[in-house]
Amino acid sequence: MNQQQPLKLINAIILLCDMQERFRTKIFHFEHVEKMAEKMLKASNKLGLPILSTEQNPKALGGTVQGLTELLPPERKPLPKSQFSMLVPEIRADIASLEPRKHVAILGIEAHICVLQTSLDLLRQGFHVHVLADAVSSCNPEERAFAFQSIREAGGTITTTESFLYRVLADANHPQAKDIFAIVKEYSTATRDALGALCAT
C-alpha cells in the first residue's frame, strides 16, 4: 500500500457498493447500513467528495434504494456489474480520472464478498482503503469479522463513518465544518444504533 499520501479531503473517494432494495430483507441490519450510507452521501456531497457506486446484476436484483439514489450525483449514477469486485472498467476509468486521489472509503454490502474483493483489488493497486464498519454488512453477521480481518491483513483500515468524516474535515474552521457538524448531529441516534447493532463486541 502507498504510505506516502495522508488522508485529506482533496485525495479521497467514496465507493457505495450494491445497496439495492432487493437485499433489504436478506442483509443483517440493512436499515442501519442504509442510514449510515445516507449520512455519508449527504456529507460527501457537502464536502465535494466524489461518489462512485455499483449495483450487482440489477436486471435480476433491481436497483439501489431510492433514497440513496436521490443523493447520488446525477452524472454518476450506479453502474451495473456481474463480477463481485466493484472495479469494473467504468469504475476503474472513473477512479483514474480522479487522480491523484488515492484514499478510498467503501460502504455497502456484502462485507465478505463485494466489499472484500473491492478492497483487496484496490490495495493491490496501491490505494489506501478505509472500510466503514458501521455502514457495511452481510447476510450472516459473522462474515464481517473474517472479511475485516482479511482487509486489515492486506493493509486496509477498518474505521467508522464519523471517524472518516472528521479525518477528511481535519479542521473545525473548514468552510463546510458547520454543515458536517449538522449532519453528524442529525444522524447521532442512527449512528449510535448502527454502532450498537453492527460494531458491538
N, C-alpha and C positions, 0 to 999 in steps of 0.2 A: 504494500500500500504506500502511496505517496505520502511522506511525512512532512513535506515542506510547506504546505499551504494550510494556514489556520482557518478554522471555520469563521466566516464572516458573511454578512448579508449579501455582498457582491459576488460570492462564489458558491452559492447554494441553489439546489434544485429540489423540487418536491415531486415524488412519484406516488400516485394513487393507484393501487393495484386491485382491479377486479371487484369493485364494490357494487355488485349487481343485486337488484331487488330479489331475484330468484333465490339467493342464498340466505335471505333473512331468517328463515325457519331452520336452517341447517347449521349455521355458524354459532359457536359458543359466544353468547352475549353480543350478537351482531349490533344490537341497539346502542351499545356503548362505543363500539368501533365507529358506527355511523356518526354519533355525536362528536367524537374526537376528530373525525375526518372533517366534519362541518366546521369545527373550531379552527383546524389547521388551514382549510381552504379560505375561510374568511380572513384569517391573519396573514396568510401568504399573499392574498390579493392586496391587502393594505400595504404590505412591505414590498410589493413588486417582485415576489419570488416566482420564478417560472414553475408552472404546474403541468406535468405530463401524466396521462392516465391511460389505462387499458381496460378491456373487457374480454373475458375468456369465452370464446365461442358464442358471441351474442346472438347469432341466428337461432341457436338452440336454447341458450340460457338467459336471453333477454338483456336489457340494458342496465346502466348504472342507476342507482337510486335517484329519483327525480330531484330531490332537494340538493343533492351533491352536484348533479349535472348542471343545475342552475348557477352554481358557484364556480364552475369551470370557465376559463377564458373562452370566448366564442371562437377564437382562432385555434384552440387546442382542445377539441372535443375528444372523448375516449377513442382509442384505436383498437380495432378487433385483433385478436390473436388466437392461435390454436396451441402454440408452444406454451410452456409454463413460465419461463422467464419473460419478463416484460420487454426485454431487449430485442424486439422485432426491428426490422430495418428502419421503419419510420421513427421509432423512439431513439434508435442509435443516431439517426441523422439529426433529430431534434437536439439531442444531448451534445453532439458535435458542434452544432450551430451555436450552442451556449458557452463554448469555451471562452475563457479559461475556468469556468465553474467546475470544481472537482469534488464538492461535497454534495451527497445525495441523501435526502431523508425519504424513507419508504414507510408507507402505511397501507393497510388494507388486508386482504386475505388471499390464500391461506398461508399462515406462518411457515409451515413446514414444506410447502410446495412452491408456489409462485414467489412469495416474499423471499424465501431462502434461495431459490435458484437465481432470482434477480440480484440479490445481494452478492452472491458468490461470483456471478458474471462481472458485476461492477468492480468488485475487489480485485479480480484478476486483471482488470484493465487499469488499475491504479487509482480508482476513485476512493474517497473516504465515504463510508456507508454508515448512516445513522438510522437504525430501525426504531420506530416509535412504539414502544411496548404497550402503551395504553390505547393504541389505535391499530392493533394487529391481533388477529385471532385465527382459529381453525375450527373445524367441526368438533374435533376432540381436543379439549384444552391442554391435555398432557403433551400434545405435539409441540406446543410453543416452546417449552423448556429445551427440548432437544434441538429445535431449529435455532434458538438463540445461542445455544452452546456452540453449534457449528459456525454461526456467523462470527461470534467472538473469536473462536479459534482461527478463523481465516483473516482476522484483523478488523472486523467491523465493531461498531459501537451500538449497544442497546441503551436507549435513553427514553425520555417521555416527551410528549407534545410540548408541555410547558417549558421544560428544561431546554429543548431545542430552540423554541421561540425566543427565550431570553438570551441564549447564546448568540443567535444571529442579531438580535436587537442590540446587545452589548452595552448600551448606554441609556440611562433614563432621560437624557436630553435629546435622544434621537427624535427627529421630526414626527415619526409615527408612533412614538412611545405611548402617548395617551390613547391612541386607537387600540394598540395591543393590550394595554392595561384594561381597557374597557371590555375587550373580547375575553380576556382571561377571567375577569370578574363575571361576565355574562355566563360563562361555562364553568364556574367554580364548583357548583354542585355536581354537574355532569362529570367533571374531571375527577372529583373525589369518588364518585360512584364507579367510574371506569377503572380507576386505580384499585379500588377495593375488589372489584369483580375480576379484573384481569391480571393484576400485578401483586396481589396479596401473597405473602409467603406462608 
